[in-house]
Amino acid sequence: MTASSDEELDAVRRRIDAIDQDLLRLISERARCAQQVAHIKTGIEGGGVQFYRPEREIAVLRRIKDANPGPLDGEEVARLFREIMSACLALERPLNAAFLGPEGTFTQAAAIKHFGHSVVTRAMATIDEIFREVEAGACDFGVVPVENSTEGVVSHTLDLFMSSPLRITGEVSLRIHHHLMSPESDLSTIRTVYSHQQSLAQCRGWLDRYLPHAERVAVGSNADAARTAMNEPGAAAVAGLQAAEIYGLKVLAERIEDDPGNTTRFLVIGKQDSPPSGQDKTSLLLSCRNQAGGLHALLMPLAAHGVSMTRIESRPSRRGIWDYVFFIDIIGHRQDLPVAAALEHLQKESLLFKVLGSYPLAVL
Ligand SMILES: C=C(O[C@@H]1C=C(C(=O)O)C=C[C@H]1O)C(=O)O
């Protein structure tokens, strides 16, 4: 390196150091503003303060993405601001979120993607337990898997909504990469593969090809699988990278999912409703009369008011053999005029009518 390029490098580094000082000062100033917000909120609302405002956070992230001058990618800057807000909110009051444990599951990764790293994540053994903890007020929010792009819907989660008073307050999509990990170093020694049943299904092609003789054992979660494999000779787990790190396993094969676009959608559940953010989604639980044209009558009001439906799932209601309920997602907030009109109309057509929640479309 020449003397002049050395000097040039030094000059740029000094500039970076000065910028970091400015950033630190600005971030601290922002954090003090968040503290003031907390103070004002407590004054106005007294005991029942809602510190976390999802619609406000989403507005901040959208604004940042729209104003982003580059060269950093929009998603990247939004992620940085997600973390700044997470830390500022924790100064007001730390949030806690129940997820499907143990440590290292994709549900935990989804919780952190949604709330940022300052959220306190609490591992639960089952999806039922997540609902119960949030219902009891022991956790502010819960994060539950609801749908996978290759394996379809997580029906247990949908079933729990039938009897729960909780609301959907957000959604998170996560790209899922599966890895084969083991205490062993050689693929040929693997006799048992542990994983969650959905993950085994998502890697079926790879497992058929490379481990055709290994037994596949379904367990409660991917992280459980990693923990089990840790102490068992000849065992391997299919799980995410975090699990390999937490349980000290060697990654024998990376990204073994059959579909490279493999994505899982998670729902954030809580007691509070999210106010309109301008770009929202509403989830409904409906059931119609068991007669010809029943479903058609349910969907008519949506079409009549120009409301788009993005998903429909049917589930047996467990009340009678032919009695089905429908989980429907539509675009718009329940308070938006066309949606409000469609919902009023729908309610008259349905036997069972429940708005599971209106929540902002995910930014990250
Ligand atoms: C600062 C506020 O409280 C929280 C923190 C936010 C932030 O750091 O930008 C935004 C929304 C709230 O979750 C607020 O309500 O404006």
The ligand as an SDF file (V2000), in Angstrom:
LIG
                    3D

 16 16  0  0  0  0  0  0  0  0999 V2000
  -42.0710    5.9190   21.5830 C   0  0  0  0  0  0  0  0  0  0  0  0
  -43.2340    5.2590   21.6380 C   0  0  0  0  0  0  0  0  0  0  0  0
  -43.3820    4.0070   22.2610 O   0  0  0  0  0  0  0  0  0  0  0  0
  -42.8930    2.8100   21.7180 C   0  0  0  0  0  0  0  0  0  0  0  0
  -41.5910    2.9750   21.0520 C   0  0  0  0  0  0  0  0  0  0  0  0
  -41.5200    3.4190   19.7280 C   0  0  0  0  0  0  0  0  0  0  0  0
  -40.2480    3.9240   19.1190 C   0  0  0  0  0  0  0  0  0  0  0  0
  -39.1910    3.7340   19.6960 O   0  0  0  0  0  0  0  0  0  0  0  0
  -40.3350    4.5820   18.0610 O   0  0  0  0  0  0  0  0  0  0  0  0
  -42.7120    3.3900   18.9650 C   0  0  0  0  0  0  0  0  0  0  0  0
  -43.8950    2.9000   19.4600 C   0  0  0  0  0  0  0  0  0  0  0  0
  -43.9820    2.2870   20.7950 C   0  0  0  0  0  0  0  0  0  0  0  0
  -43.9230    0.8830   20.6790 O   0  0  0  0  0  0  0  0  0  0  0  0
  -44.4760    5.8500   21.0510 C   0  0  0  0  0  0  0  0  0  0  0  0
  -45.5760    5.4330   21.4140 O   0  0  0  0  0  0  0  0  0  0  0  0
  -44.3450    6.7510   20.1990 O   0  0  0  0  0  0  0  0  0  0  0  0
  1  2  2  0
  2  3  1  0
  2 14  1  0
  3  4  1  0
  4  5  1  0
  4 12  1  0
  5  6  2  0
  6  7  1  0
  6 10  1  0
  7  8  2  0
  7  9  1  0
 10 11  2  0
 11 12  1  0
 12 13  1  0
 14 15  2  0
 14 16  1  0
M  END
$$$$
